[in-house]
Amino acid sequence: MLARIFCFLIVIPFSFSASAADDGAWQGNATFAFSRSAGNTNAMTYSVALDEARATETNQTTIYANVLYGKSQGIVSADQTKLGGRYDHNLNERVFGFGLLEFERDRLADLKLRSGGGGGMGYHVIKNESNKFDVFGGLSRSNAALLSGPSISQNEMLLSEESLHKLTANTRLKQKFSSYHNLENLARFRTVFDSSLQVNLNSTVGLSVSLQHKYSSDTGNGIKHSDAVFLTGLNIKL
């Protein structure tokens, strides 16, 4: 029997959260991806992502969520969920303070639920119409409930950077890298890297490519240290 394959990927961008106008309105992008195959291979994968921001002249509030689920031949191949938010308050044109709260689940990595919150200070290294680059750091508290084994609670040092670049009139690149180091043992750490490239083909339709990579130095037996997710599809402006 011939295999039947159906794939659908759509990205609906309102704008990049890092470039939200200082008008107090919510702006951002939503992403949906779905694939289904049947026949010799029976598999299904879907992902949903949300990135929204509200900015004024003095502060910015950002919320984000990601869901990835997959099943192949009746076996779960991906089951990840992340939800978070961050509040930035400008102390002057360059310096800002921030606070964040995150929740994460990854059942294939033995993570039932990780909750964390923290805060610190940041600096706007570059801030203009074409390029924005921020660095920030502080302290956070992480509580991880595992599917097997005891829960892990630790204090962490957070170091992060993020940027948005308008490469051409129709092309934008956005990236963010964060590292969380255990304060009792700095050799134990985890990192998260997110990036996305958007190319507008016309006023309505464009192309999007995104990549996420996660690394943890401390994992259980049989669990890999790193995970990567790659998505590509169409942009449809509203």
PyRosetta script that sets phi, psi and omega in degrees:
from pyrosetta import init, pose_from_sequence

init()
pose = pose_from_sequence("MLARIFCFLIVIPFSFSASAADDGAWQGNATFAFSRSAGNTNAMTYSVALDEARATETNQTTIYANVLYGKSQGIVSADQTKLGGRYDHNLNERVFGFGLLEFERDRLADLKLRSGGGGGMGYHVIKNESNKFDVFGGLSRSNAALLSGPSISQNEMLLSEESLHKLTANTRLKQKFSSYHNLENLARFRTVFDSSLQVNLNSTVGLSVSLQHKYSSDTGNGIKHSDAVFLTGLNIKL")
pose.set_psi(1, 134.6)
pose.set_omega(1, 177.6)
pose.set_phi(2, -70.0)
pose.set_psi(2, 139.8)
pose.set_omega(2, 178.5)
pose.set_phi(3, -73.6)
pose.set_psi(3, 140.2)
pose.set_omega(3, 175.2)
pose.set_phi(4, -103.8)
pose.set_psi(4, 126.3)
pose.set_omega(4, -176.4)
pose.set_phi(5, -126.2)
pose.set_psi(5, 131.0)
pose.set_omega(5, 177.4)
pose.set_phi(6, -130.7)
pose.set_psi(6, 126.9)
pose.set_omega(6, 179.8)
pose.set_phi(7, -131.1)
pose.set_psi(7, 139.3)
pose.set_omega(7, 179.4)
pose.set_phi(8, -143.7)
pose.set_psi(8, 129.9)
pose.set_omega(8, 179.3)
pose.set_phi(9, -142.5)
pose.set_psi(9, 125.8)
pose.set_omega(9, 179.6)
pose.set_phi(10, -139.7)
pose.set_psi(10, 135.0)
pose.set_omega(10, 177.5)
pose.set_phi(11, -120.6)
pose.set_psi(11, 125.2)
pose.set_omega(11, -177.2)
pose.set_phi(12, -112.8)
pose.set_psi(12, 98.5)
pose.set_omega(12, -177.2)
pose.set_phi(13, -95.1)
pose.set_psi(13, 130.5)
pose.set_omega(13, 170.0)
pose.set_phi(14, -90.1)
pose.set_psi(14, -39.8)
pose.set_omega(14, 170.5)
pose.set_phi(15, 175.2)
pose.set_psi(15, 169.0)
pose.set_omega(15, 175.5)
pose.set_phi(16, -76.1)
pose.set_psi(16, 137.4)
pose.set_omega(16, -176.9)
pose.set_phi(17, -61.8)
pose.set_psi(17, -35.6)
pose.set_omega(17, -177.4)
pose.set_phi(18, -67.0)
pose.set_psi(18, -18.6)
pose.set_omega(18, -179.1)
pose.set_phi(19, -109.0)
pose.set_psi(19, 20.6)
pose.set_omega(19, -179.6)
pose.set_phi(20, -58.8)
pose.set_psi(20, 134.7)
pose.set_omega(20, 178.9)
pose.set_phi(21, -66.7)
pose.set_psi(21, 150.6)
pose.set_omega(21, -177.3)
pose.set_phi(22, -83.1)
pose.set_psi(22, 50.7)
pose.set_omega(22, -176.8)
pose.set_phi(23, -112.2)
pose.set_psi(23, 3.8)
pose.set_omega(23, 178.1)
pose.set_phi(24, 79.4)
pose.set_psi(24, 6.7)
pose.set_omega(24, 179.6)
pose.set_phi(25, -96.3)
pose.set_psi(25, 147.4)
pose.set_omega(25, 177.4)
pose.set_phi(26, -74.7)
pose.set_psi(26, 131.8)
pose.set_omega(26, 178.0)
pose.set_phi(27, -139.8)
pose.set_psi(27, 156.3)
pose.set_omega(27, 178.7)
pose.set_phi(28, 165.1)
pose.set_psi(28, -153.3)
pose.set_omega(28, -179.7)
pose.set_phi(29, -148.1)
pose.set_psi(29, 150.1)
pose.set_omega(29, 175.9)
pose.set_phi(30, -122.7)
pose.set_psi(30, 143.3)
pose.set_omega(30, -175.9)
pose.set_phi(31, -130.8)
pose.set_psi(31, 135.5)
pose.set_omega(31, 175.7)
pose.set_phi(32, -135.9)
pose.set_psi(32, 131.0)
pose.set_omega(32, 178.2)
pose.set_phi(33, -134.6)
pose.set_psi(33, 140.9)
pose.set_omega(33, -179.0)
pose.set_phi(34, -148.8)
pose.set_psi(34, 136.8)
pose.set_omega(34, 174.7)
pose.set_phi(35, -138.5)
pose.set_psi(35, 146.1)
pose.set_omega(35, -177.8)
pose.set_phi(36, -147.0)
pose.set_psi(36, 130.3)
pose.set_omega(36, 175.6)
pose.set_phi(37, -132.0)
pose.set_psi(37, 146.1)
pose.set_omega(37, -179.7)
pose.set_phi(38, -144.5)
pose.set_psi(38, 149.5)
pose.set_omega(38, -177.4)
pose.set_phi(39, 126.0)
pose.set_psi(39, -123.4)
pose.set_omega(39, 176.0)
pose.set_phi(40, -64.0)
pose.set_psi(40, -30.2)
pose.set_omega(40, 176.4)
pose.set_phi(41, -122.4)
pose.set_psi(41, 124.2)
pose.set_omega(41, 178.8)
pose.set_phi(42, -110.3)
pose.set_psi(42, 103.6)
pose.set_omega(42, -174.5)
pose.set_phi(43, -144.6)
pose.set_psi(43, 153.9)
pose.set_omega(43, 178.7)
pose.set_phi(44, -149.4)
pose.set_psi(44, 135.4)
pose.set_omega(44, 177.3)
pose.set_phi(45, -142.4)
pose.set_psi(45, 138.7)
pose.set_omega(45, 172.8)
pose.set_phi(46, -144.2)
pose.set_psi(46, 154.3)
pose.set_omega(46, 176.2)
pose.set_phi(47, -143.3)
pose.set_psi(47, 146.0)
pose.set_omega(47, 178.4)
pose.set_phi(48, -134.4)
pose.set_psi(48, 135.6)
pose.set_omega(48, 179.7)
pose.set_phi(49, -139.5)
pose.set_psi(49, 146.2)
pose.set_omega(49, 179.0)
pose.set_phi(50, -137.8)
pose.set_psi(50, 134.4)
pose.set_omega(50, 177.9)
pose.set_phi(51, -141.4)
pose.set_psi(51, 108.4)
pose.set_omega(51, -175.7)
pose.set_phi(52, -128.0)
pose.set_psi(52, 148.1)
pose.set_omega(52, -179.8)
pose.set_phi(53, -145.7)
pose.set_psi(53, 147.6)
pose.set_omega(53, 174.8)
pose.set_phi(54, -129.3)
pose.set_psi(54, 119.4)
pose.set_omega(54, -173.8)
pose.set_phi(55, -123.2)
pose.set_psi(55, 144.2)
pose.set_omega(55, 170.2)
pose.set_phi(56, -126.9)
pose.set_psi(56, -174.6)
pose.set_omega(56, 179.8)
pose.set_phi(57, -68.7)
pose.set_psi(57, -21.0)
pose.set_omega(57, -175.1)
pose.set_phi(58, -112.6)
pose.set_psi(58, -19.2)
pose.set_omega(58, -176.7)
pose.set_phi(59, -152.1)
pose.set_psi(59, 167.4)
pose.set_omega(59, 175.8)
pose.set_phi(60, -145.1)
pose.set_psi(60, 134.5)
pose.set_omega(60, 176.4)
pose.set_phi(61, -115.3)
pose.set_psi(61, 128.3)
pose.set_omega(61, -178.0)
pose.set_phi(62, -125.1)
pose.set_psi(62, 134.4)
pose.set_omega(62, 173.2)
pose.set_phi(63, -125.7)
pose.set_psi(63, 145.6)
pose.set_omega(63, -177.5)
pose.set_phi(64, -149.8)
pose.set_psi(64, 150.4)
pose.set_omega(64, -179.9)
pose.set_phi(65, -151.4)
pose.set_psi(65, 144.5)
pose.set_omega(65, 177.7)
pose.set_phi(66, -140.7)
pose.set_psi(66, 135.7)
pose.set_omega(66, 175.7)
pose.set_phi(67, -132.4)
pose.set_psi(67, 129.8)
pose.set_omega(67, 176.5)
pose.set_phi(68, -134.6)
pose.set_psi(68, 124.1)
pose.set_omega(68, 180.0)
pose.set_phi(69, -139.1)
pose.set_psi(69, 136.0)
pose.set_omega(69, 178.7)
pose.set_phi(70, -146.3)
pose.set_psi(70, 149.9)
pose.set_omega(70, 177.7)
pose.set_phi(71, -142.4)
pose.set_psi(71, 132.7)
pose.set_omega(71, -180.0)
pose.set_phi(72, -132.5)
pose.set_psi(72, 125.5)
pose.set_omega(72, -178.4)
pose.set_phi(73, 53.8)
pose.set_psi(73, 38.1)
pose.set_omega(73, 178.4)
pose.set_phi(74, 80.4)
pose.set_psi(74, 1.4)
pose.set_omega(74, -178.8)
pose.set_phi(75, -111.9)
pose.set_psi(75, 132.8)
pose.set_omega(75, 179.6)
pose.set_phi(76, -66.5)
pose.set_psi(76, 124.3)
pose.set_omega(76, -178.2)
pose.set_phi(77, -107.9)
pose.set_psi(77, -12.9)
pose.set_omega(77, 177.4)
pose.set_phi(78, -159.3)
pose.set_psi(78, 137.7)
pose.set_omega(78, 178.5)
pose.set_phi(79, -157.5)
pose.set_psi(79, 83.4)
pose.set_omega(79, -176.2)
pose.set_phi(80, -125.8)
pose.set_psi(80, 140.5)
pose.set_omega(80, 176.1)
pose.set_phi(81, -142.2)
pose.set_psi(81, 136.9)
pose.set_omega(81, 176.7)
pose.set_phi(82, -142.1)
pose.set_psi(82, 136.5)
pose.set_omega(82, 179.1)
pose.set_phi(83, -138.9)
pose.set_psi(83, 133.9)
pose.set_omega(83, -178.5)
pose.set_phi(84, -159.4)
pose.set_psi(84, 171.8)
pose.set_omega(84, 177.8)
pose.set_phi(85, -155.8)
pose.set_psi(85, 153.1)
pose.set_omega(85, 179.8)
pose.set_phi(86, -142.6)
pose.set_psi(86, 142.1)
pose.set_omega(86, 177.0)
pose.set_phi(87, -121.3)
pose.set_psi(87, 125.6)
pose.set_omega(87, 177.0)
pose.set_phi(88, -113.0)
pose.set_psi(88, 136.9)
pose.set_omega(88, 176.6)
pose.set_phi(89, -127.8)
pose.set_psi(89, 120.9)
pose.set_omega(89, -178.5)
pose.set_phi(90, -75.1)
pose.set_psi(90, 122.4)
pose.set_omega(90, 174.8)
pose.set_phi(91, -84.7)
pose.set_psi(91, -31.5)
pose.set_omega(91, 170.2)
pose.set_phi(92, -155.6)
pose.set_psi(92, -163.5)
pose.set_omega(92, -176.0)
pose.set_phi(93, -65.6)
pose.set_psi(93, -24.5)
pose.set_omega(93, -175.8)
pose.set_phi(94, -112.7)
pose.set_psi(94, -38.5)
pose.set_omega(94, -171.8)
pose.set_phi(95, -96.9)
pose.set_psi(95, 138.7)
pose.set_omega(95, 176.8)
pose.set_phi(96, -142.3)
pose.set_psi(96, 154.3)
pose.set_omega(96, 172.1)
pose.set_phi(97, -105.3)
pose.set_psi(97, 155.2)
pose.set_omega(97, -177.2)
pose.set_phi(98, -145.1)
pose.set_psi(98, 156.2)
pose.set_omega(98, 171.1)
pose.set_phi(99, -138.9)
pose.set_psi(99, 145.3)
pose.set_omega(99, -176.8)
pose.set_phi(100, -141.9)
pose.set_psi(100, 158.3)
pose.set_omega(100, 178.1)
pose.set_phi(101, -144.0)
pose.set_psi(101, 129.8)
pose.set_omega(101, -176.9)
pose.set_phi(102, -137.3)
pose.set_psi(102, 148.4)
pose.set_omega(102, 173.7)
pose.set_phi(103, -132.5)
pose.set_psi(103, 136.4)
pose.set_omega(103, -175.7)
pose.set_phi(104, -144.2)
pose.set_psi(104, 143.1)
pose.set_omega(104, 175.1)
pose.set_phi(105, -135.8)
pose.set_psi(105, 137.9)
pose.set_omega(105, 176.4)
pose.set_phi(106, -150.1)
pose.set_psi(106, 93.5)
pose.set_omega(106, -170.9)
pose.set_phi(107, -68.2)
pose.set_psi(107, -32.4)
pose.set_omega(107, 179.1)
pose.set_phi(108, -73.2)
pose.set_psi(108, -17.8)
pose.set_omega(108, 175.3)
pose.set_phi(109, -98.8)
pose.set_psi(109, 15.5)
pose.set_omega(109, 176.8)
pose.set_phi(110, 69.5)
pose.set_psi(110, 17.9)
pose.set_omega(110, -178.5)
pose.set_phi(111, -102.1)
pose.set_psi(111, 108.8)
pose.set_omega(111, 177.7)
pose.set_phi(112, -75.0)
pose.set_psi(112, -46.5)
pose.set_omega(112, 176.8)
pose.set_phi(113, -164.7)
pose.set_psi(113, 127.9)
pose.set_omega(113, 170.2)
pose.set_phi(114, -114.9)
pose.set_psi(114, 124.2)
pose.set_omega(114, 175.6)
pose.set_phi(115, -116.9)
pose.set_psi(115, 141.1)
pose.set_omega(115, -177.9)
pose.set_phi(116, -154.3)
pose.set_psi(116, 150.4)
pose.set_omega(116, 176.9)
pose.set_phi(117, -146.9)
pose.set_psi(117, 154.1)
pose.set_omega(117, -179.4)
pose.set_phi(118, -172.3)
pose.set_psi(118, -174.7)
pose.set_omega(118, -179.6)
pose.set_phi(119, -168.5)
pose.set_psi(119, 171.5)
pose.set_omega(119, -180.0)
pose.set_phi(120, 172.2)
pose.set_psi(120, -150.7)
pose.set_omega(120, -176.1)
pose.set_phi(121, -124.7)
pose.set_psi(121, 154.8)
pose.set_omega(121, 178.9)
pose.set_phi(122, -141.7)
pose.set_psi(122, 171.2)
pose.set_omega(122, -176.8)
pose.set_phi(123, -140.9)
pose.set_psi(123, 129.6)
pose.set_omega(123, 175.3)
pose.set_phi(124, -81.8)
pose.set_psi(124, 97.1)
pose.set_omega(124, -179.2)
pose.set_phi(125, -69.9)
pose.set_psi(125, -45.5)
pose.set_omega(125, 177.9)
pose.set_phi(126, -133.5)
pose.set_psi(126, 134.7)
pose.set_omega(126, 179.1)
pose.set_phi(127, -152.3)
pose.set_psi(127, 95.4)
pose.set_omega(127, 175.2)
pose.set_phi(128, -145.5)
pose.set_psi(128, -172.9)
pose.set_omega(128, -174.4)
pose.set_phi(129, -68.3)
pose.set_psi(129, -29.1)
pose.set_omega(129, -175.4)
pose.set_phi(130, -97.8)
pose.set_psi(130, -30.3)
pose.set_omega(130, -175.4)
pose.set_phi(131, -140.6)
pose.set_psi(131, 137.9)
pose.set_omega(131, 174.1)
pose.set_phi(132, -134.8)
pose.set_psi(132, 131.3)
pose.set_omega(132, -178.5)
pose.set_phi(133, -142.7)
pose.set_psi(133, 120.2)
pose.set_omega(133, -179.3)
pose.set_phi(134, -120.3)
pose.set_psi(134, 144.5)
pose.set_omega(134, 169.1)
pose.set_phi(135, -123.8)
pose.set_psi(135, 142.2)
pose.set_omega(135, -179.8)
pose.set_phi(136, -155.4)
pose.set_psi(136, 157.3)
pose.set_omega(136, -178.8)
pose.set_phi(137, -160.9)
pose.set_psi(137, 164.7)
pose.set_omega(137, -179.2)
pose.set_phi(138, 175.2)
pose.set_psi(138, -152.4)
pose.set_omega(138, -179.0)
pose.set_phi(139, -119.4)
pose.set_psi(139, 148.1)
pose.set_omega(139, 178.6)
pose.set_phi(140, -142.4)
pose.set_psi(140, 161.8)
pose.set_omega(140, 177.1)
pose.set_phi(141, -122.7)
pose.set_psi(141, 127.7)
pose.set_omega(141, -176.6)
pose.set_phi(142, -120.6)
pose.set_psi(142, 135.4)
pose.set_omega(142, 175.2)
pose.set_phi(143, -127.1)
pose.set_psi(143, 115.6)
pose.set_omega(143, -176.1)
pose.set_phi(144, -115.0)
pose.set_psi(144, 118.6)
pose.set_omega(144, 174.0)
pose.set_phi(145, -96.0)
pose.set_psi(145, 122.0)
pose.set_omega(145, -176.5)
pose.set_phi(146, -97.3)
pose.set_psi(146, 154.6)
pose.set_omega(146, 176.2)
pose.set_phi(147, -70.4)
pose.set_psi(147, -32.0)
pose.set_omega(147, 175.3)
pose.set_phi(148, -132.0)
pose.set_psi(148, 133.6)
pose.set_omega(148, -179.1)
pose.set_phi(149, 96.2)
pose.set_psi(149, 172.6)
pose.set_omega(149, -176.8)
pose.set_phi(150, -74.9)
pose.set_psi(150, 159.6)
pose.set_omega(150, 175.8)
pose.set_phi(151, -71.4)
pose.set_psi(151, 154.7)
pose.set_omega(151, -177.8)
pose.set_phi(152, -123.5)
pose.set_psi(152, 125.0)
pose.set_omega(152, 175.8)
pose.set_phi(153, -120.9)
pose.set_psi(153, 135.2)
pose.set_omega(153, -178.1)
pose.set_phi(154, -155.6)
pose.set_psi(154, 153.2)
pose.set_omega(154, 172.2)
pose.set_phi(155, -91.4)
pose.set_psi(155, 138.9)
pose.set_omega(155, -173.6)
pose.set_phi(156, -129.7)
pose.set_psi(156, 153.6)
pose.set_omega(156, 169.3)
pose.set_phi(157, -98.9)
pose.set_psi(157, 123.0)
pose.set_omega(157, -178.1)
pose.set_phi(158, -101.6)
pose.set_psi(158, 126.7)
pose.set_omega(158, 173.7)
pose.set_phi(159, -128.5)
pose.set_psi(159, 132.3)
pose.set_omega(159, -174.2)
pose.set_phi(160, -152.0)
pose.set_psi(160, 157.0)
pose.set_omega(160, 172.2)
pose.set_phi(161, -145.6)
pose.set_psi(161, 150.9)
pose.set_omega(161, 176.6)
pose.set_phi(162, -150.8)
pose.set_psi(162, 151.4)
pose.set_omega(162, -177.7)
pose.set_phi(163, -151.0)
pose.set_psi(163, 158.5)
pose.set_omega(163, 175.4)
pose.set_phi(164, -135.4)
pose.set_psi(164, 130.0)
pose.set_omega(164, -176.1)
pose.set_phi(165, -129.4)
pose.set_psi(165, 127.0)
pose.set_omega(165, 173.6)
pose.set_phi(166, -92.8)
pose.set_psi(166, 95.2)
pose.set_omega(166, -173.2)
pose.set_phi(167, -70.8)
pose.set_psi(167, -43.2)
pose.set_omega(167, 174.1)
pose.set_phi(168, -139.5)
pose.set_psi(168, -175.8)
pose.set_omega(168, 178.9)
pose.set_phi(169, -62.9)
pose.set_psi(169, -25.0)
pose.set_omega(169, -175.6)
pose.set_phi(170, -117.3)
pose.set_psi(170, 5.8)
pose.set_omega(170, -174.3)
pose.set_phi(171, -129.9)
pose.set_psi(171, 129.6)
pose.set_omega(171, 178.3)
pose.set_phi(172, -131.5)
pose.set_psi(172, 141.8)
pose.set_omega(172, 177.7)
pose.set_phi(173, -123.9)
pose.set_psi(173, 131.0)
pose.set_omega(173, 179.6)
pose.set_phi(174, -129.2)
pose.set_psi(174, 136.5)
pose.set_omega(174, 179.1)
pose.set_phi(175, -149.2)
pose.set_psi(175, 154.6)
pose.set_omega(175, 178.9)
pose.set_phi(176, -150.4)
pose.set_psi(176, 135.6)
pose.set_omega(176, 177.4)
pose.set_phi(177, -130.2)
pose.set_psi(177, 130.4)
pose.set_omega(177, 179.5)
pose.set_phi(178, -132.8)
pose.set_psi(178, 140.7)
pose.set_omega(178, 175.6)
pose.set_phi(179, -128.0)
pose.set_psi(179, 140.9)
pose.set_omega(179, -179.6)
pose.set_phi(180, -123.4)
pose.set_psi(180, 113.3)
pose.set_omega(180, -177.2)
pose.set_phi(181, -108.1)
pose.set_psi(181, 132.2)
pose.set_omega(181, 175.4)
pose.set_phi(182, -64.1)
pose.set_psi(182, 122.7)
pose.set_omega(182, -176.4)
pose.set_phi(183, -67.3)
pose.set_psi(183, -24.6)
pose.set_omega(183, 178.9)
pose.set_phi(184, -82.1)
pose.set_psi(184, -22.2)
pose.set_omega(184, 178.2)
pose.set_phi(185, -152.8)
pose.set_psi(185, 96.8)
pose.set_omega(185, -174.4)
pose.set_phi(186, -65.2)
pose.set_psi(186, -15.3)
pose.set_omega(186, 177.3)
pose.set_phi(187, -73.3)
pose.set_psi(187, -15.9)
pose.set_omega(187, 176.0)
pose.set_phi(188, -96.5)
pose.set_psi(188, 118.0)
pose.set_omega(188, -174.5)
pose.set_phi(189, -154.7)
pose.set_psi(189, 167.6)
pose.set_omega(189, 172.8)
pose.set_phi(190, -139.0)
pose.set_psi(190, 150.4)
pose.set_omega(190, -178.7)
pose.set_phi(191, -133.2)
pose.set_psi(191, 153.8)
pose.set_omega(191, 176.6)
pose.set_phi(192, -136.6)
pose.set_psi(192, 127.5)
pose.set_omega(192, 177.3)
pose.set_phi(193, -123.9)
pose.set_psi(193, 128.5)
pose.set_omega(193, 177.1)
pose.set_phi(194, -126.9)
pose.set_psi(194, 138.4)
pose.set_omega(194, 176.3)
pose.set_phi(195, -149.2)
pose.set_psi(195, 151.7)
pose.set_omega(195, 177.3)
pose.set_phi(196, -150.4)
pose.set_psi(196, 143.1)
pose.set_omega(196, 177.8)
pose.set_phi(197, -123.5)
pose.set_psi(197, 127.0)
pose.set_omega(197, -179.6)
pose.set_phi(198, -120.8)
pose.set_psi(198, 127.8)
pose.set_omega(198, 177.7)
pose.set_phi(199, -122.7)
pose.set_psi(199, 117.0)
pose.set_omega(199, 179.4)
pose.set_phi(200, -82.9)
pose.set_psi(200, 121.5)
pose.set_omega(200, 177.1)
pose.set_phi(201, -80.4)
pose.set_psi(201, -35.3)
pose.set_omega(201, 174.0)
pose.set_phi(202, -153.3)
pose.set_psi(202, -164.1)
pose.set_omega(202, -176.0)
pose.set_phi(203, -70.6)
pose.set_psi(203, -13.3)
pose.set_omega(203, -176.1)
pose.set_phi(204, -117.7)
pose.set_psi(204, -43.0)
pose.set_omega(204, -171.4)
pose.set_phi(205, -113.3)
pose.set_psi(205, 142.2)
pose.set_omega(205, 176.1)
pose.set_phi(206, -149.9)
pose.set_psi(206, -177.7)
pose.set_omega(206, 178.6)
pose.set_phi(207, -115.6)
pose.set_psi(207, 148.6)
pose.set_omega(207, -179.6)
pose.set_phi(208, -137.4)
pose.set_psi(208, 137.9)
pose.set_omega(208, 175.1)
pose.set_phi(209, -131.2)
pose.set_psi(209, 131.1)
pose.set_omega(209, 179.9)
pose.set_phi(210, -134.8)
pose.set_psi(210, 149.8)
pose.set_omega(210, -179.3)
pose.set_phi(211, -140.4)
pose.set_psi(211, 133.7)
pose.set_omega(211, 172.7)
pose.set_phi(212, -127.5)
pose.set_psi(212, 135.8)
pose.set_omega(212, 178.0)
pose.set_phi(213, -133.2)
pose.set_psi(213, 128.5)
pose.set_omega(213, 178.1)
pose.set_phi(214, -120.2)
pose.set_psi(214, 141.7)
pose.set_omega(214, 179.0)
pose.set_phi(215, -137.0)
pose.set_psi(215, 139.6)
pose.set_omega(215, 175.4)
pose.set_phi(216, -135.5)
pose.set_psi(216, 127.9)
pose.set_omega(216, -179.3)
pose.set_phi(217, -77.8)
pose.set_psi(217, -17.3)
pose.set_omega(217, -175.6)
pose.set_phi(218, -120.2)
pose.set_psi(218, 97.4)
pose.set_omega(218, 179.7)
pose.set_phi(219, -126.0)
pose.set_psi(219, 164.5)
pose.set_omega(219, 179.4)
pose.set_phi(220, -80.2)
pose.set_psi(220, 176.1)
pose.set_omega(220, 179.9)
pose.set_phi(221, -63.4)
pose.set_psi(221, 132.9)
pose.set_omega(221, 178.1)
pose.set_phi(222, 80.3)
pose.set_psi(222, 3.6)
pose.set_omega(222, -179.3)
pose.set_phi(223, -109.1)
pose.set_psi(223, 127.5)
pose.set_omega(223, -178.3)
pose.set_phi(224, -72.0)
pose.set_psi(224, 152.5)
pose.set_omega(224, -177.9)
pose.set_phi(225, -73.7)
pose.set_psi(225, -27.7)
pose.set_omega(225, -174.2)
pose.set_phi(226, -126.4)
pose.set_psi(226, 151.7)
pose.set_omega(226, 175.9)
pose.set_phi(227, -135.2)
pose.set_psi(227, 140.9)
pose.set_omega(227, 178.1)
pose.set_phi(228, -133.8)
pose.set_psi(228, 140.9)
pose.set_omega(228, 178.2)
pose.set_phi(229, -130.3)
pose.set_psi(229, 128.6)
pose.set_omega(229, -179.3)
pose.set_phi(230, -124.4)
pose.set_psi(230, 130.1)
pose.set_omega(230, 179.3)
pose.set_phi(231, -133.3)
pose.set_psi(231, 143.6)
pose.set_omega(231, 175.6)
pose.set_phi(232, -143.2)
pose.set_psi(232, 145.6)
pose.set_omega(232, -178.7)
pose.set_phi(233, -178.2)
pose.set_psi(233, -157.0)
pose.set_omega(233, -175.5)
pose.set_phi(234, -101.8)
pose.set_psi(234, 147.0)
pose.set_omega(234, 171.4)
pose.set_phi(235, -105.7)
pose.set_psi(235, 133.6)
pose.set_omega(235, 175.9)
pose.set_phi(236, -127.2)
pose.set_psi(236, 114.3)
pose.set_omega(236, -179.0)
pose.set_phi(237, -80.0)
pose.set_psi(237, 141.1)
pose.set_omega(237, 176.2)
pose.set_phi(238, -102.3)
pose.dump_pdb("model.pdb")
